Amino acid sequence: MDGQSATTRLFLALWPDPAVRHLLTQWRDAWHWPRGATPVAADQLHVTLHFLGSQPSERLPDFLDGFAVPFDPFQLVLDRAVVWHNGIAVLEPQATPPALEALHVRLGEALLALGLPPEARRYRPHATMARRATGATVPTTRPPVSWEVSGYALVESKNSVYTVLRSYT
């Protein structure tokens, strides 16, 4: 043993079903990417709720139970393709549903109850389409992704592979 405890890299997300994932993939594939852009793999497309980073693995049972919060299903419409100033290409909603805002706040309170600080910056829901995408051509004629959100997930990120550890509905 090298004296360091094991950690697990975690985030909370809206995790798409196969039909929504297909629509997100169609959006991703409709962009014209500049050389050097890194499109997100289809199986990694999602909407992050909170990023937890690397956490002690022994706390995982606490997290699995601690992130079960009241949830009201809602419709999320992703219909605005933009490239942010840092070269992140995203698909975001024109308006954030109040139920999504409420879920984000409840999960932030759960983070605090578990001794973890939520991010201080304003929440901007989005599905990342690509990184290093400055200069990408944004698709303009795609139908919106209308997502009936019926739950969220605690996800592990390990060596660029995402694994849903628990789904919450």
VOPAGU-2260 file (C-alpha; in pm, 1 decimal, decimal comma):
REM VOPAGU-2260
SITE   aa  ch    i         X         Y         Z
SITE  MET   A    0       0,0       0,0       0,0
SITE  ASP   A    1     139,5     340,3     -94,3
SITE  GLY   A    2     -44,8     535,3     175,1
SITE  GLN   A    3    -301,0     684,6     -61,6
SITE  SER   A    4    -663,6     579,8     -39,8
SITE  ALA   A    5    -847,6     474,7    -352,9
SITE  THR   A    6   -1063,4     736,0    -520,9
SITE  THR   A    7   -1352,7     726,8    -762,8
SITE  ARG   A    8   -1422,8    1007,4   -1012,5
SITE  LEU   A    9   -1796,7    1084,6   -1000,9
SITE  PHE   A   10   -2064,8    1308,9   -1143,5
SITE  LEU   A   11   -2444,9    1335,3   -1130,9
SITE  ALA   A   12   -2617,1    1353,3   -1468,3
SITE  LEU   A   13   -2928,5    1326,0   -1674,7
SITE  TRP   A   14   -2851,9    1000,8   -1853,0
SITE  PRO   A   15   -3025,9     956,1   -2189,6
SITE  ASP   A   16   -3215,1     646,1   -2293,7
SITE  PRO   A   17   -3119,8     495,6   -2633,7
SITE  ALA   A   18   -3373,7     705,6   -2828,9
SITE  VAL   A   19   -3251,7    1036,2   -2680,5
SITE  ARG   A   20   -2889,5     927,0   -2717,2
SITE  HIS   A   21   -2959,9     862,7   -3088,4
SITE  LEU   A   22   -3101,6    1214,9   -3129,3
SITE  LEU   A   23   -2802,0    1367,3   -2948,4
SITE  THR   A   24   -2567,6    1168,8   -3171,2
SITE  GLN   A   25   -2748,8    1299,3   -3481,0
SITE  TRP   A   26   -2695,7    1655,2   -3355,5
SITE  ARG   A   27   -2327,3    1586,0   -3286,4
SITE  ASP   A   28   -2282,8    1441,2   -3634,7
SITE  ALA   A   29   -2453,4    1740,3   -3801,3
SITE  TRP   A   30   -2175,8    1981,0   -3693,8
SITE  HIS   A   31   -1876,2    2050,2   -3917,3
SITE  TRP   A   32   -1577,8    2009,1   -3688,0
SITE  PRO   A   33   -1246,9    2188,9   -3734,2
SITE  ARG   A   34    -923,1    1991,6   -3739,6
SITE  GLY   A   35    -829,1    1901,7   -3382,1
SITE  ALA   A   36   -1185,2    1901,7   -3247,2
SITE  THR   A   37   -1273,0    1607,0   -3024,7
SITE  PRO   A   38   -1638,6    1502,4   -3060,4
SITE  VAL   A   39   -1783,6    1330,1   -2754,0
SITE  ALA   A   40   -1837,2     955,3   -2796,5
SITE  ALA   A   41   -2203,6     859,8   -2837,5
SITE  ASP   A   42   -2205,5     651,3   -2517,8
SITE  GLN   A   43   -2079,9     951,7   -2319,9
SITE  LEU   A   44   -2342,8    1206,6   -2424,5
SITE  HIS   A   45   -2534,2    1334,0   -2118,9
SITE  VAL   A   46   -2630,8    1648,2   -1926,4
SITE  THR   A   47   -2421,4    1697,9   -1611,7
SITE  LEU   A   48   -2606,7    1804,6   -1298,0
SITE  HIS   A   49   -2309,1    1823,1   -1059,3
SITE  PHE   A   50   -1945,0    1724,4   -1099,5
SITE  LEU   A   51   -1804,6    1563,8    -784,5
SITE  GLY   A   52   -1451,5    1492,8    -904,0
SITE  SER   A   53   -1234,4    1230,4    -736,2
SITE  GLN   A   54   -1387,2    1114,3    -408,9
SITE  PRO   A   55   -1270,2     854,2    -155,3
SITE  SER   A   56   -1402,0     518,6    -276,0
SITE  GLU   A   57   -1500,1     416,9      78,8
SITE  ARG   A   58   -1761,3     696,9      72,7
SITE  LEU   A   59   -1941,2     545,9    -226,1
SITE  PRO   A   60   -2217,2     376,4     -17,9
SITE  ASP   A   61   -2294,0     715,3     144,8
SITE  PHE   A   62   -2312,9     880,3    -196,6
SITE  LEU   A   63   -2534,5     611,6    -348,2
SITE  ASP   A   64   -2797,5     668,6     -78,3
SITE  GLY   A   65   -2728,6    1038,4     -20,3
SITE  PHE   A   66   -2817,0    1146,5    -372,8
SITE  ALA   A   67   -3170,8    1007,8    -361,3
SITE  VAL   A   68   -3370,7    1332,8    -357,7
SITE  PRO   A   69   -3733,2    1416,1    -445,3
SITE  PHE   A   70   -3772,9    1422,2    -821,2
SITE  ASP   A   71   -4046,3    1547,0   -1053,1
SITE  PRO   A   72   -4027,1    1427,1   -1415,8
SITE  PHE   A   73   -4000,2    1704,5   -1673,5
SITE  GLN   A   74   -3944,3    1774,3   -2039,9
SITE  LEU   A   75   -3606,4    1912,4   -2144,3
SITE  VAL   A   76   -3584,5    2060,2   -2493,2
SITE  LEU   A   77   -3228,4    2092,1   -2622,1
SITE  ASP   A   78   -3248,0    2317,0   -2924,2
SITE  ARG   A   79   -2964,8    2569,7   -2915,4
SITE  ALA   A   80   -2628,2    2470,5   -3063,8
SITE  VAL   A   81   -2341,2    2700,8   -2962,6
SITE  VAL   A   82   -1965,9    2701,7   -2920,2
SITE  TRP   A   83   -1866,7    2853,4   -2587,2
SITE  HIS   A   84   -1571,4    3090,9   -2564,4
SITE  ASN   A   85   -1345,4    2808,3   -2439,4
SITE  GLY   A   86   -1404,9    2594,5   -2749,4
SITE  ILE   A   87   -1667,3    2364,8   -2596,5
SITE  ALA   A   88   -1944,8    2287,4   -2845,8
SITE  VAL   A   89   -2277,4    2229,1   -2670,3
SITE  LEU   A   90   -2644,9    2171,1   -2723,9
SITE  GLU   A   91   -2842,9    2361,0   -2463,3
SITE  PRO   A   92   -3204,3    2458,1   -2394,2
SITE  GLN   A   93   -3343,7    2800,1   -2481,4
SITE  ALA   A   94   -3499,5    2791,5   -2132,5
SITE  THR   A   95   -3422,5    2574,7   -1830,8
SITE  PRO   A   96   -3729,1    2388,8   -1700,6
SITE  PRO   A   97   -3816,0    2485,4   -1340,4
SITE  ALA   A   98   -3815,8    2114,8   -1241,2
SITE  LEU   A   99   -3455,7    2085,3   -1366,1
SITE  GLU   A  100   -3356,3    2391,2   -1162,7
SITE  ALA   A  101   -3527,8    2237,2    -857,6
SITE  LEU   A  102   -3346,5    1904,8    -907,5
SITE  HIS   A  103   -3013,6    2085,2    -937,6
SITE  VAL   A  104   -3081,1    2273,5    -611,6
SITE  ARG   A  105   -3190,6    1956,3    -425,6
SITE  LEU   A  106   -2878,0    1773,8    -537,8
SITE  GLY   A  107   -2668,6    2073,2    -429,6
SITE  GLU   A  108   -2826,5    2044,8     -84,4
SITE  ALA   A  109   -2747,1    1670,4     -85,1
SITE  LEU   A  110   -2385,3    1752,0    -169,5
SITE  LEU   A  111   -2367,2    1989,8     127,4
SITE  ALA   A  112   -2525,5    1728,1     356,9
SITE  LEU   A  113   -2250,4    1486,8     246,6
SITE  GLY   A  114   -1982,6    1746,1     319,6
SITE  LEU   A  115   -1913,1    1831,0     -45,4
SITE  PRO   A  116   -1927,8    2186,3    -181,2
SITE  PRO   A  117   -2140,5    2237,7    -493,3
SITE  GLU   A  118   -1991,3    2444,5    -774,5
SITE  ALA   A  119   -2025,0    2817,1    -717,7
SITE  ARG   A  120   -2085,7    2910,7   -1081,0
SITE  ARG   A  121   -2435,7    2938,9   -1225,9
SITE  TYR   A  122   -2578,0    2612,7   -1359,7
SITE  ARG   A  123   -2598,0    2600,0   -1740,5
SITE  PRO   A  124   -2753,9    2270,6   -1849,8
SITE  HIS   A  125   -2606,2    2137,8   -2173,8
SITE  ALA   A  126   -2492,4    1828,8   -2358,7
SITE  THR   A  127   -2130,3    1865,5   -2466,4
SITE  MET   A  128   -2093,8    1775,9   -2834,1
SITE  ALA   A  129   -1715,8    1831,5   -2868,4
SITE  ARG   A  130   -1409,6    1988,2   -2710,5
SITE  ARG   A  131   -1145,1    2200,3   -2885,7
SITE  ALA   A  132   -1418,2    2302,0   -3128,7
SITE  THR   A  133   -1347,8    2672,0   -3184,3
SITE  GLY   A  134   -1442,2    2744,3   -3544,1
SITE  ALA   A  135   -1697,3    2462,5   -3569,2
SITE  THR   A  136   -1994,4    2522,6   -3797,6
SITE  VAL   A  137   -2316,7    2503,3   -3598,6
SITE  PRO   A  138   -2604,8    2303,8   -3750,3
SITE  THR   A  139   -2907,6    2521,5   -3810,5
SITE  THR   A  140   -3178,9    2293,7   -3944,0
SITE  ARG   A  141   -3201,6    2013,2   -3689,5
SITE  PRO   A  142   -3520,3    1935,9   -3497,4
SITE  PRO   A  143   -3491,4    1992,9   -3121,6
SITE  VAL   A  144   -3414,0    1705,5   -2888,2
SITE  SER   A  145   -3728,7    1670,6   -2677,8
SITE  TRP   A  146   -3631,9    1462,1   -2374,4
SITE  GLU   A  147   -3887,8    1331,4   -2126,2
SITE  VAL   A  148   -3659,2    1318,2   -1823,1
SITE  SER   A  149   -3776,1    1054,9   -1576,1
SITE  GLY   A  150   -3464,2    1025,2   -1362,3
SITE  TYR   A  151   -3096,6    1101,1   -1311,8
SITE  ALA   A  152   -2784,2     898,7   -1238,0
SITE  LEU   A  153   -2466,5     882,3   -1032,5
SITE  VAL   A  154   -2192,5     805,6   -1284,8
SITE  GLU   A  155   -1831,2     694,2   -1248,0
SITE  SER   A  156   -1570,2     812,6   -1497,5
SITE  LYS   A  157   -1269,4     581,3   -1522,7
SITE  ASN   A  158   -1020,2     582,9   -1809,6
SITE  SER   A  159   -1269,3     761,6   -2037,9
SITE  VAL   A  160   -1538,6     499,5   -1969,5
SITE  TYR   A  161   -1861,1     609,5   -1800,8
SITE  THR   A  162   -2048,2     364,3   -1578,6
SITE  VAL   A  163   -2388,1     438,2   -1424,3
SITE  LEU   A  164   -2354,8     334,1   -1058,6
SITE  ARG   A  165   -2716,4     408,7    -967,1
SITE  SER   A  166   -3021,1     547,3   -1144,0
SITE  TYR   A  167   -3269,9     755,5    -946,8
SITE  THR   A  168   -3633,2     805,2   -1050,4
